[in-house]
Amino acid sequence: SVCRDERLVQQTILHAKVGNHDYEGVDPAVAIADFEARIRHYEQVYQELGPPEKHLAWIQIVDGGRQLSMNNIRGFLPSRISQFLVNLHVDCRSFYLSRHGQSEYNRLGKIGGDSDLTAHGEAYAKALGEWVDAKVSLAADGSPVPCRLWTSSLLRTRRTARHISTPVVSYTTSDGAHLDWVQMRPKAFRNLDELYAGLCDGMTYEEIADNYPDEAEARGADKFQYRYPRGESYTDLIARLEPLAHELERSREPVVIVAHQAIHRVLFAYFMGMPREECIHVSIPLNTVIKITPTSNGCEEERTVVLQHPKGELLDPASH
């Protein structure tokens, strides 16, 4: 990796180095000056790849992803690595994961389906719109922050996201260009649809146990690998979400994702560096926004309850 862009160098030092273990408790100005001196020492011994290394396989990233050079890249795994690297950058942004508001199937304890929101689900949709408009779409100084909005193709997510404002805003890029942006323009992805329960779609877990006792037992024995009859498993879901995970890595703007429990479990586990088998245990409650911020030392998590649950009511008895 080579970086000649001084703005990126300063930004990386500020976000990734100041405050880490090497500079804990050190004045930021002193830490920046020290690391700049360290870079000058690196430059004295660093040798760039070139024609003498043409027989080797290598990938060179220039200016944090502005340019990618590949040499002798052959085969499946090197090609997948290069595909992943082309999406990476060093810009700081956050992802916001929210389930849809309570649906009619949530209320009835049924899984899957394409039901509409309950009255409480609609209340969450309105509260989410207000929260996103205030906490995501605007910077601390009140200026607009270009953002993206993703939903699944299912009714309950699109209905939940419809109260998020979509004005046209003007902003200035880091290189000084003035652009107009349609804020939070909703984009629906079938990849974000809930895990498909196949023949069990629209049933309660009690009904599944009565009608398909062997399936209920198999799911209880290995929930991660289990595939619903004519439906999907979590392993299928991971393959379905891989292109969108790469798209999130590529995005330089904050992204609000209104989707489903199993979807957010997989995305959360991916960004938090969890073993994929553990995604089934991730808690993704209703009425909550999970903010994930990638940093140089992993991802930071912050959870906000946007709307309190009604007392004495179980919002989501069913769980994929």
N, C-alpha and C positions, 0 to 999 in steps of 0.2 A: 504494500500500500504506500502510495506517494501522495503527499498533499503540499501543493505550492500556493494554495489560496490562503492568504494571511487572515482573511476574515474567518474562514473555517478553522484555521489553527487556533486563533484566539477563542473562538466559540467552544472548541473542543477542550481546550485547557480549562476554561471557566466552568464548563458543565461536568467534565469527566475527571479532572485532576484536583481542582481546588476543593478542599474538604475531605479528600480521600485519606487513607491511612498514612501516606507519605507526608501529607500536609495538614494533618489534623491539628487544629488550634493555631495554625499559621495565618498571618494576615494575607488576604487574597492577593494584594499587589506583590508581596514578597514571594508567594507561591508561584505566581505567573512569571515573574522575573527568573526564578530558579529553574522552572521547567523550560523556559525559552533558552536558557544557557545549556540545559541538558540536550535540547534539540540541536543546538550548534555542535555539540560533541558528537551526536549521532551523524550529522551531515559530514563530518570529517572522515568517517570510516564506512559510511553506507555506499554500496555499489549497486547501481540500477541493473536490472535485467536487460539484456540486449542480444545482438547476433551471436556472441559466443555461447549463449545458453539456448540456442534454437533447438537443440536436441532434447531439451528437458520439457516437461509439462508444467506450465505455470499460468497463473491468472494475476494480472496487475490491475489494481483499483487506483484511479487517479482522482484526487480532490473529492474524496468521500462519496464516490459513485458517479461523478460527472462523466467519467470515461472508464471503460473496461477493456483491457487488452488480454487476449487469450492466445496461448501458444501450445500446440500439440495436445489439445484437449480432445480425447477420444473415449468412447465408451459411455455406458449408462450413468454411473455414479459421478464421474467428472462433469458430465453434461448437466446433471441435476444440481451439482454444487454451483456451477456457473450460473444456472437459471436462478438459484436462490440469491447469489451474490449481486446479481444485476438489480435486484429490488432494494438493496440496502442503502441507507444514507445516514447522516449524522444529525439531521434536523430533529429538534425536540418537539413532540406532540403527544397527545393522550388519546386513548380509546375509551368509549363509554358504553358498557354493556347493560342493556335493560331488557327484561322479559316484557311481553305484552301485559296489559292490564288483565285482571281476572276475567276469564271467559266463561260462557255458559257451561262448557264441558268441565272446566276447573270446578265450578260450583257443584256439578253432578258427580264428580269423581271419575270422569271418563278420560281416556287418553286419545290423543290425535284429533282427527276431525278438523273442521273449518268453521267453528262456531263464532258468533259475535261476542262482544263484551257484555258483561253484566253492568248494572248501574254503578257498582263500585269500580269495575274496570274502566268505565268511562270517566269516573272521578280521577282515577290515576292518570289517564291519558291527558286530561286537562292540566293536572298538577305537573306532569312530566314536561308538557309544552312550556309552562311558565318557568320551570327549573332550567331547562336547556337554554331558553332565550336569555336567562339572567346569568347562568353559570358557565355556559360553554360558548355561546355565540359572541360574547363580549369579553374584551380584555379588562384588566383591572382599571384602566383609565377610561373605560367606556367605549373604546374604539372597536369596530367589528373585527372578528377573527374568522377568516374563511374556514368553513366546516363542511363536512359531508354527513349525509344521513342514509343509512342502509336499513332495509327491512327484509323480512322474508316475503314470499308471494301470498301468504295466507292472510285472511281477512282480519284476524285479531291483532296482528302486528301493524298492518297498514292503518287500521282504525286507531290504534294507540298512538301512532306517530303523526296523525293528521293535524294535531294542534300545535305542532312545532312550526314556528314562523319561517317563511321562505322569502325574505325580501331580497332585492338586488342591492348589494353593497359595493362600495368602491374601496380599494385598499392599495397600498404601495408594497411591491415586492422588495426583497433584500437587495436587488440590484438597481432599485430606483424606478422600476416600471409601474405605471398606474393602470390598474385593471378593474373591470367590473366582474362580480361574482354572484351567482344565484345561491344565496345562503341556504344550506340544508335542503337542497333539491332532493326529494325522496327517490331512492333507487331500490327497486325490489329484486331480490335474487332468489331463485328456486333453491340454490345451494344452501340458503339459510333456513329452509323449511325444517320443521321439527322431524326428529327421527320417525320414520314411517313404521307403524305397527302392523301393517299388512292385514291379515284376516282378523286381527284383534283390534283394529282401528275402530274407535267409537265405543269400546267396551270399558267397564270398570274392571279392576283387578280381581274382584270377587267373581265377575262373570267369566273372566279368562280362566280362573281356577276351576270353575264349574264345567265349562265347555271344553277347555284344553288343559287338563291337569298335568299332562306330561310337559307341555310348554311352560306352565307356571313353575314346575320343578326345575326345568333346565335353566330358566332365567334366574331362579334363586341360587343355583349352583355356580353360575358364571355370568353375571350380568354384563360384563364387558364384551365377551365373545358371543353372547347369545344373539341370535337373529330371529326376529319374529317370522312366523310362517308367511311367505310371500312379502316380507317386509325387510327391515334393515337392522343392523347391529351397530354398536359404537365404532367398530373397526371400519364399517362401511361409511359411517359419518365422517371419520377422520379423512378418508380418501376424498370424500365429497367436499370437505372444507379446505383441503390443501391449497387450491388455487386462490381462494379468498384470503387465506392466511398470508400468502405471498403478496396479494394486492394490498393488504393492510401494512405489511412491511414497506411496500413501495410508497404508500400515501405519506405526504408531507403535511397534511392538514389533520386536525382532530376529526375523528369519525364516531358518530353515535350509531350504535347498532341495536335496533329493536327486533328481538328474535325470540328464541325459545330456550327452555332449560337445558336440554341435551346439547344444543348448539353452543350455548355459552359455557357449558362445562368443558367442552373440547377446546374452545378458543382460550379460555382462562388457563387451562392446563398447559397449552402450547406456550403462551407468553410467560407464564410463571416458571417454566422449565420443569414441570412435574412429569414423572413417568406417566405415559399415556394410560396405563391401566388404572391409575388413581383418579382419572377424570370423573368417574362415576360417583365419587364421594364428594365432589365440590358442591358447596351450598350456593344455589342461585335462587334466592327468594323472590317472590312477587313484590312489587312496589319499591324496589331497590335499584339504584344505579351503581354499578361497579366501575370505578375509574382505574384504568391500567396505564401507567406511564413508563415506557421503556427508558432505561438509563444505561450508562456504561457498566454498571454493576448488576444488571438484571432489571426486573420490572418492579415498580412500586404499585401497591394496591390501596385504594381508598373506597369505602362503601358509604353510600348516603341513602337513608330511608326517605323517600320523597313524599310518601303518603302513609300515615299510620294505618295498621290493620284494624278493622272493626273488632271491638272486644267480644270475645266468646265465639268468633266465627273462624273456621278453618278455611283459608282462601284456596288452598291448593292441596287437596288430599291425595291426588294422583301424582306419580313421579316416574318419569322414564329412567 
